[in-house]
Amino acid sequence: MTSVSIVERGGGPPQRRRRGGGGFSHVLPALVLLLLVFVLPVLLLLLRSVTEPALGLQNYAELVESATYGRVFLNTFLVSAVVTAITVVIGYPIAWLLVILPRRWADLLFGIIILSMWTNLLARTYAWMVLLQRTGVINKTLIGLGIIDEPLTLVNNLVGVTIGMTYIMLPFIILPLVTTMRGIEPDLLRAAALCGAGRLDAFRRVLLPLSLPGIAAGGLMTFVMSLGYFVTPSLLGGTSNMMAAELIAQLIQSLLNWGMGGAAAFALLVLTLALYALQLRLFRRAQAGRA
Amino acid sequence: MSKLLSVGALFGAAILWSTPLLAKDMVFTSWGGTTQDAQKDAWAKPFAKQSGINVLQDGPTDYGKLKAMVESGKPAWTVVDVENDFAVKAGKDGLLEPLDFSVIDKSKLDPRFVTPYSVGSFYYSFALGYNRDQFRKKTPKSWSDLFDLTGFPGKRTLYKWSAPGVLELALLADGVAPDKLYPLDLDRAFKKLDTIKPQIIWWSGGAQSQQLLASGEAPIGMFWNGRIDAIRRSGVDVGISWDQNLTAADALVVPKGTVDKEAAMKFIAFATGAQAQADFALLTGYAPTNTGSKDLLKPDVRATLPDEHTQGQVNLDMAYWAEHRDEIAKRWYDWQGK
């Protein structure tokens, strides 16, 4: 496991704290709270999905049979995958820049990224709506410059959702990537250069493999968060690319169809966990193959 | 995921419900924004002064939360502003307290919006709104114009959710007589909507609808009348057509098992009084449900309210919607997603 050895070399021998028998009782209150607040409600929701409106699996049957639900789920995974891919491509160079920039500039850039994270999500989403619309700044500028004649349709569709979500997810991929990249010895890249590797080779054979844990961690986080995303797709998307969270919210908050809402929520949870497990396994295999 | 967690937290909150209310406090819940601000100023503040009962504000209204509270047995909300079709359905489903009409005087209330479990809190119309900058020569007049892509080109905006309104206006535009609307011919409505589907931008909230109309992103569409009025007052050149305006009301309801039923009834009695209703109408552009409020409003204000445009006005049938909400929703989202 290359990554682990790198991190340990950077941080010195790990000091493991021994957890004695008393440790468990310390975390017990937190555990109970966690169970009560997170696990129990999910179980209750699951229970509703098989008891409302009547005992049985009819909600799940409808979930599988209905073309609408299928389309929403497919779209949810599609959007999340696209957003994750673009986020990695854009986030990677930014993260590397943060690592190699002089401290002062890095801090400034870091501040900008953090600041965007702290700004109200709804405000940021509305801002994109205003920027992207047909009469918005982007279209007006492009028309003014003579690049396009007709305004582009950038919002209320997949393009709008992708742009908005990518922007909002970027910090979540940059931060884990920076952490991983900081652990990479610059000497390794110098060594690669000394051994005759060009820039591309050094990137492909040294930097990329070593930063893979960061990509995997950040990518997974982005993907999983995207699966449950609500506000941004709801406002920037059209109805043909509704995502699962919006459907679930609609079922639970407005239609009071908790049985169906529970079934959809549970399906999303199971699919997410399954995907998480799959990705972990693939990632481990990739690591093992490299080691 | 975040949604799932918040839903989880909702249940968690329902289980852990234990907020003790002060004896003289009640909680009024509504949709937030300018509407709730107006409700606070026109109803809650003067009511507190008169009765000594302090009215705390909460929101936005969330039917899921309301149901969770009622099921937990101790709803923290005393009075809630809901949509009328929900009020009808929730009353039937046993989620609401029956209202005490010995406290609430319903003789002056618009009977269209009174049920054993609810009274109208204000009434609004879905009306045709348009941005004059985009339609200089010819202005749209009717719901048929909304479907006329050559006469009135551009995007149009409609209410996103499966709720009374859009299907009705499609049928009216297709030539169905107002008194023949119900039961809704869903096939025909969706077929009519198909003709403009690629040109539709859906709005999911009032602020969004205003943004779309004011910016010209969607120069024509259906809007809550108060929202068009607010844009106009802010100086944007928008027009409104009251032709076949579709009325619906919000309703005041009391969640079953609420801690202070007595305060709830008193508050509703106050809020639906002539003066409180007139004050609210003045602030919002929505019509009063109390027939005595008219005399308390100036003619120029009255002209902007739906109750001055009753000619050709079409009532959305809340009882029908309460009955068929689920089945319509299924078709609605299926069609929308295609």
Interface residues (C-beta under 8 A of the other chain):
Chain A: L36 V37 F38 L40 P41 V42 L44 L45 S66 A67 T68 R71 V72 Y126 M129 V130 Q133 R134 T135 G136 N156 V224 M225 L227 G228 Y229 F230 S234 L235 G238 T239 S240 M242 A245 E246 L247 I248 A249 Q250 I252 Q253 S254 L255 L256 N257 W258 G261 A265 L268 L269 T272
Chain B: M1 S2 K3 L4 L5 V7 G8 A9 L10 F11 G12 I15 L16 D62 Y63 G64 K65 K67 K155 K160 W161 S162 I201 W202 S204 Q208 Q211 S215 G216 E217 R325 D326 A329 K330 Y333 D334 Q336 G337 K338
